[in-house]
Amino acid sequence: MTMKDNGESVMVCVNYGPHGQRLIQRGSRLAQLLGAPFRVLTVDTSEDNEFNESKEQYITVWERLAKEAGGEFLNLKSHGRKATDVIVETAQDHNVTQIIIGQSAQTWWQEMTQGDFVNDLVELLGPIDLHIVSVQRYPDLLEETHEAGVTSYLVKQGEIYELRDQPGETPMFEGIFFRELHTDFNNGLFKTVWKGKQQYLRIVQGEWSTPPI
């Protein structure tokens, strides 16, 4: 990537879920247009002794994509601080001028992009430009982030529903399961019909625990 001495610097913020790749690609293109340094940041808010193997796989992919784009990957612990504080501090430390985050009601950014997260971030960023990218809304561009769908079943087991490839005897849903790319776990979307309405249910490690609306 050819750099220009224009003072611009781009940073993409990604969080657990399948949309990080699209955000990194968007940030990489912006950095190339500006001839600017490029970084990818993820903020780890988990406890020090907490391990999530599925998320670690996403991090491996994000790091590879960042390096392939000629950028730097940053995986920072929050140590109890707000994600906004870590993002702003990192941006200031690296003289970042452009920040990109993703927004969708179907991703792990949901909790962060609702409420006061964006407002807090804008207030703290000062002169830094914030780009809020509307990442895919299902089923748009589903093939970019998920494998081809297969017929599956959600079978009730206690308080949760387990994802299976065969029907069971307990209450269940029949539908199509779309597994996320870049993961060895059964994480993805389960397309089904509930009360005459098509819905996409969020599956995490082969389980679903939220009743449909």
SVG drawing of the C-alpha trace seen along z (x, -y; Angstrom):
<svg xmlns="http://www.w3.org/2000/svg" viewBox="-49 -18 53 57">
<polyline fill="none" stroke="black" stroke-width="0.4" points="0.0,0.0 1.5,-3.3 1.4,-5.9 0.9,-9.6 2.0,-12.2 -1.5,-13.5 -1.9,-12.8 -4.8,-10.3 -5.0,-7.0 -7.8,-4.4 -8.9,-2.0 -11.7,0.6 -13.3,1.9 -14.6,5.5 -16.5,7.6 -17.5,11.3 -19.5,12.4 -19.3,13.0 -19.3,9.3 -15.7,8.5 -14.5,9.5 -16.8,7.0 -15.7,4.2 -12.1,5.0 -12.5,5.0 -14.3,1.6 -11.6,0.1 -8.8,1.5 -10.4,-0.1 -10.7,-3.5 -7.1,-3.3 -5.9,-2.5 -7.8,-5.5 -6.3,-7.8 -2.9,-6.2 -3.1,-5.9 -1.9,-3.5 -4.5,-0.8 -5.4,0.9 -8.0,3.4 -9.0,3.3 -11.0,5.7 -11.7,5.0 -11.8,8.1 -14.2,7.5 -14.1,11.0 -12.6,12.0 -8.9,12.8 -9.6,16.5 -12.4,16.7 -11.7,18.5 -13.9,18.6 -12.5,20.9 -15.1,19.8 -14.1,16.1 -10.4,17.1 -11.0,18.5 -12.6,15.2 -9.6,13.3 -7.2,15.5 -9.1,14.7 -9.2,11.0 -5.5,10.9 -4.8,12.6 -7.0,10.3 -5.5,7.2 -2.0,8.3 -2.9,9.3 -4.2,5.7 -0.9,4.4 -2.3,3.3 -1.8,3.9 -4.1,6.0 -4.7,5.0 -6.4,7.3 -6.7,5.3 -8.1,6.3 -10.6,3.8 -9.6,4.6 -13.0,3.5 -13.1,0.3 -15.8,-0.7 -15.1,0.4 -15.6,-3.3 -12.7,-4.3 -10.4,-1.7 -11.3,-2.6 -10.7,-6.3 -7.4,-5.8 -6.1,-3.5 -7.2,-6.0 -5.4,-8.8 -2.2,-6.7 -2.0,-5.9 -3.1,-9.3 -6.2,-7.7 -8.4,-10.1 -11.0,-7.7 -12.8,-5.0 -15.2,-2.4 -17.7,-0.4 -20.5,1.9 -24.2,1.6 -26.9,4.3 -29.7,5.6 -28.4,9.1 -24.9,8.9 -23.0,8.7 -22.6,5.0 -26.3,4.7 -25.7,4.1 -23.0,1.6 -24.8,-0.4 -28.0,-0.7 -28.4,-3.0 -25.6,-5.5 -22.6,-3.7 -22.5,-5.7 -23.3,-8.9 -20.6,-8.3 -18.1,-7.4 -18.8,-10.5 -18.5,-12.7 -15.2,-11.3 -13.7,-11.1 -13.5,-14.9 -12.1,-15.6 -11.9,-11.9 -14.4,-10.9 -16.7,-8.0 -18.1,-5.8 -21.0,-3.6 -21.4,-0.9 -24.7,0.8 -23.6,4.4 -25.8,7.0 -29.3,7.6 -30.4,11.2 -31.0,12.6 -29.1,10.0 -25.6,11.2 -25.9,14.3 -23.6,16.3 -20.7,13.9 -20.6,14.8 -22.3,18.3 -22.1,21.7 -24.9,23.1 -28.0,23.9 -28.9,27.5 -32.2,28.8 -32.0,29.0 -34.1,29.2 -34.1,27.3 -35.2,29.9 -36.2,28.7 -34.0,29.9 -34.9,28.4 -34.8,24.6 -32.9,24.6 -33.2,25.9 -30.4,28.1 -29.5,28.0 -29.8,31.5 -29.8,33.0 -32.6,35.4 -36.1,34.6 -36.7,35.5 -39.7,36.6 -39.8,33.4 -41.2,30.0 -39.1,28.7 -38.7,26.4 -37.8,27.5 -35.8,25.1 -32.6,24.4 -29.3,23.9 -26.7,21.5 -23.3,22.1 -20.9,19.1 -17.7,19.3 -14.3,19.4 -15.5,21.4 -15.4,25.1 -18.5,24.6 -22.2,24.7 -22.6,21.0 -24.9,19.4 -28.5,18.7 -31.6,21.0 -34.2,20.0 -37.7,21.1 -41.3,20.0 -43.1,18.9 -46.7,18.0 -46.7,17.5 -43.7,15.2 -40.2,16.1 -37.5,15.6 -33.7,16.1 -32.8,17.4 -29.3,16.9 -27.5,20.2 -24.4,20.2 -22.4,23.5 -25.4,25.6 -27.9,24.1 -30.7,21.6 -32.2,20.2 -34.3,17.2 -38.0,17.7 -39.2,16.2 -41.1,13.0"/>
</svg>
